[in-house]
């Protein structure tokens, strides 16, 4: 696969597109060393070809721009690709869906449906980017749903609850609404700060950093509040990492209280 990655059929015939994808992935299969490294980097992933993300993005772009008369055909291809279940098939599906025109309800419902199949952080985060987070950036009502996921027994659902608000950076809400949503995001982060799962710790760190970028004063005050409660070791590390987005002066003040 060089400039043109797939040999696509002249019409978007689902079976033939899937066959082209399979052949393309097999031509680009990673070395044994690369595959082993990927399994360490993305533990939990099922079938793996080892195709790198930039190439997957180019493949998804080629599918979207080749003989698709409307988004319905692309949506069908994306859903089928997701259902096959390999890392590469799922990422192709999400990269396609991120570019399709969908109303927030359709985007959200598909995201919830796909979330049940997620078994690794890469698919979880890309799903939030393509579906759940984009829906939230268009309709703030979905924050209610995310807040209800904090006690879910599936930690990928809990991670999605924190990663989806990262896409609020794309939202065009009023200053008052944007501030309210970021305040709620920090409350969610606080509730998961002591979560036993490492994938949740990383999501808290990421989410808090994003809030600091958007609402610096809220993020700083939240970090100081958490520092004063003398957090446990894991939470202590997460907070310390998130504080790196503070100014040098504020970080020094924060660490003084935390330590």
PEVENDA-V122338 format. One record per pair of residues at least 12 apart in sequence whose ideal C-beta (glycine too) atoms are under 7 Angstrom apart, sorted by the first residue. I is the first residue (numbers start at 1). J is the second residue. D is the distance in Angstrom with one decimal. If there is no record, write none. Layout:
i->{I/I}
j->{J/J}
d->{D/D}
This chain:
i->{1/1/1/4/5/5/5/5/5/6/6/6/6/6/7/8/8/8/8/10/11/12/12/12/12/14/14/14/17/17/18/21/21/21/24/25/25/25/28/28/28/29/29/30/30/34/35/35/38/42/42/42/42/43/44/44/45/45/46/46/46/47/47/47/48/48/49/49/51/56/56/56/56/57/59/60/60/60/63/63/64/64/71/71/74/74/75/77/78/78/78/81/82/90/91/94/94/94/97/97/98/98/104/104/104/107/107/107/108/108/108/108/110/111/111/111/111/114/114/115/115/115/115/118/121/124/124/124/124/125/128/128/128/129/132/132/133/133/133/134/136/136/136/136/137/137/137/137/140/140/140/143/143/146/146/146/147/147/149/150/150/150/155/155/155/158/158/158/159/159/159/161/162/162/162/162/162/162/163/165/165/166/166/166/168/168/169/169/179/182/182/182/182/183/185/185/186/186/186/189/189/189/190/192/193/193/193/193/194/194/201/201/204/205/205/205/208/209/209/212/212/213/220/220/223/223/223/223/224/224/226/227/227/227/227/228/236/239/240/243}
j->{24/27/28/62/24/55/58/59/62/20/21/24/59/62/20/20/63/66/67/67/67/67/68/73/77/76/77/80/63/77/80/81/89/92/59/49/51/88/49/51/55/49/50/49/50/50/48/50/50/87/120/121/122/120/119/120/87/120/85/86/119/85/86/87/86/87/86/88/88/88/91/92/95/95/92/92/95/96/77/96/96/99/100/101/96/100/100/96/93/96/97/93/114/123/126/126/127/130/130/131/129/130/135/138/139/131/134/135/131/132/135/142/131/127/131/132/135/127/131/127/156/157/160/156/199/156/159/160/163/163/160/163/164/167/160/164/164/166/167/167/164/165/167/168/167/168/170/171/173/177/181/181/184/161/164/165/184/188/161/188/191/192/197/199/200/192/195/200/199/200/203/188/188/189/192/203/204/207/203/185/207/206/207/210/181/182/210/214/215/211/214/215/218/218/207/211/211/218/222/204/207/208/226/204/226/231/235/238/232/235/234/238/238/238/241/242/242/242/245/245/246/245/246/250/239/242/243/254/254/257/239/239/254/257/258/257/258/258/258/255}
d->{5.7/5.7/6.0/6.8/5.7/6.9/5.8/4.7/5.6/4.5/6.8/4.9/6.2/5.9/5.7/5.5/7.0/4.9/6.9/6.0/6.1/5.8/5.4/4.3/6.7/6.1/6.3/5.8/6.8/5.5/6.2/6.8/7.0/6.8/6.5/4.3/5.7/5.2/6.9/4.7/6.4/5.1/5.6/6.9/2.3/5.2/6.1/4.8/5.9/7.0/4.9/6.8/4.9/6.8/4.6/4.2/4.8/4.6/5.7/6.6/6.7/6.4/3.8/6.9/6.6/5.0/6.4/4.9/5.0/6.2/5.1/5.8/6.3/5.5/6.1/5.1/3.8/4.8/6.4/6.4/6.0/6.0/5.0/5.8/5.9/5.8/6.3/7.0/4.3/4.4/5.1/4.2/6.0/5.2/6.1/4.5/5.9/4.3/4.7/6.2/6.4/3.8/4.4/4.4/4.3/5.1/5.7/4.4/7.0/6.5/3.9/5.9/5.7/5.9/3.2/4.1/6.7/5.6/6.9/6.3/6.9/6.3/5.9/4.6/5.5/5.1/5.5/5.9/6.8/5.5/5.5/4.2/4.6/6.5/6.1/4.3/4.4/6.2/2.9/6.0/5.4/6.6/6.1/6.7/4.8/6.2/4.6/4.2/6.5/6.1/6.0/5.9/5.8/4.4/5.8/7.0/6.9/6.2/4.1/6.2/5.3/6.2/4.3/6.2/6.1/6.3/6.7/5.8/5.3/5.9/4.8/6.3/6.3/6.5/6.4/4.1/6.3/4.7/5.5/4.5/6.2/6.5/6.4/5.1/5.9/7.0/6.5/6.5/5.9/4.9/5.8/4.6/5.7/6.2/6.1/5.7/5.9/6.4/4.6/4.9/5.3/5.5/6.8/5.8/6.8/6.8/4.6/6.5/6.1/5.4/6.1/4.8/5.3/5.2/4.8/4.9/4.1/5.5/4.7/4.4/6.8/6.8/6.2/5.6/6.2/6.6/5.7/5.5/6.1/6.3/5.5/6.5/5.9/4.3/4.1/6.0/6.7/6.4/6.6/6.9}
